[in-house]
Amino acid sequence: MRRLNQPKAFYKASLDSPVELANAEEENLVFSDQMNFSTTSSTTGELQKFVQHLVWLYQDYQKETAYTVKHQLHQQIVKFMDDVIFREKQRNQAALEKFISTVMQEIFREIDSHTKLQYNGNLVLLLSYYIYHYSLKGINLTDFFDGEFTTFVKKNYQTELNQITPLLPEIEKRLDVSFTQADQLLFALFFSTLNYEVKSNEINAIMIAHGYATASSIANVCNRMLGNAVFTSIDMPVESTIFDISEKVVHYLEEYSVNQGLLVLVDMGSLNMIYEQLKQNINQPILFIDQLSTPLALEVGNLIQQDRSLNEIAENMKEVVVPNVQLYQPEKSKKKAIVTTCFSGLGVAIQIQKLLYDCLEGILEVEILPIEFADLQKNGLSEAFLNQYDLLSVIGTNDVHIPEMKFVYLENIISGNGDTQLKEIFENLLSEAEIREVNDRLVKNFSLIRVLESLTILDTKRIMEAIESCIQDLERRLDLRLSNARKVAIYVHVACMVERLIRHAEITDFPNLEQFAFDHEKEIRVIQDIFSVLEPIYSVTIPLEETCYIYNILYLD
């Protein structure tokens, strides 16, 4: 079949972009709407278009050298394969197509183990597509092959035709399909992408990666971007071992002439162990680089094309193979948050949380998070927490002294002295009227009696009277004048302490307890004596740790 007489410039312009493939449901022109070709179904038409394209290309360049013709054909074959493979990976395959793909993988692995045939997953995917869409439907392209073009392929692609000789009968037997001479020629052309000539003065480079078509996909991208077939790819089953990888390298060395040394890019595996498997079988220098990726391979490919030696490449890549790690936090606004804490325990912090939710309900949406006082004092707030939340304040019975953190004493809220601090916390979030409403609710909900009722199961009146007597004794015997806020703190802590002791959940940890008790022995003895009146009332024993915490409330700012 002869083509229409068109100038060479027309074909060169057409070849600079990938062959366009139409959707399977549509009809399209075989090559271009500028030519009066009859329309065919898209599934058949895309292949007819591709074959005609190759024939016309051969006719246009047949007076050039065989190398030039093969180079031009190679570019279009790769483009066609890329288009098909990319499209196939984006869609769900039919059950029969999946079956064909699985059988093809098995056949290639078996032949590979016997013949050392180098193949890649993309080629298997393309041939599976070809069989499903064309061979099983009986599409015969023999009439589209020009006689001279057929002769050229048979003469110049003998290696590829020999490679498919053991392959096609096995496929025909297992998939109950018959291949025409046109199919054989096309398969040889597809296989030629594996054997594309590498410059004799260049280092041989192969990629080995686990997974179906992983290495072949990376190699395909890199070769296209580098403008040359720099890399050969070997796809390994996921379950492959280091021994399997080593065996593949040995096969490659036996099959190909490695004049300038071999460079092997692998995705994972111990390089020392791979070398141990190989050292008895190699006579050439081999450079291994792990953590295979597209950017890394492109860097290696550029160095190979610059005729760098293996030593030079190794030195350069030591500086390149460093991961670039960037953590990006979401740009959306952070959630507003308030932290509650109390050295009396997490249970108290949770009760404070509940009271605060009641005060802010319907006015402001805010996360209120109870955190253990000891953890907060020791570790502060994590970076992850601060990245997630916009912290408004920490509310508790003791300041954890974390820089740049607004702290509000619970006793100031209870005593009504916290209105200034509340205004600072909410001034950019609420109107003055809303801030007054929140303050009024706080005064109501955080009255001392209400707080103690929320924090303990004890008889509120009875425990308050007992603590009041203790506070008076503390001021008299220790010569103290306690502020209202500090008195409130003692009420809250001692009431929670008694409940903890009743539940056998007393505090058992205090930093440097013995030294602290020794340094403040006089005051601690007085505190123990004063609060011992609570022990027979509630049938508890107040441990030294709890006494030391009371000391801190009395004396620490």
Order of alpha helices (4+ residues) and beta strands (2+ residues): alpha-beta-beta-alpha-alpha-alpha-alpha-alpha-alpha-alpha-alpha-beta-alpha-beta-alpha-beta-alpha-beta-alpha-alpha-beta-alpha-beta-alpha-alpha-beta-beta-alpha-alpha-alpha-alpha-alpha-alpha-alpha-alpha-alpha-alpha
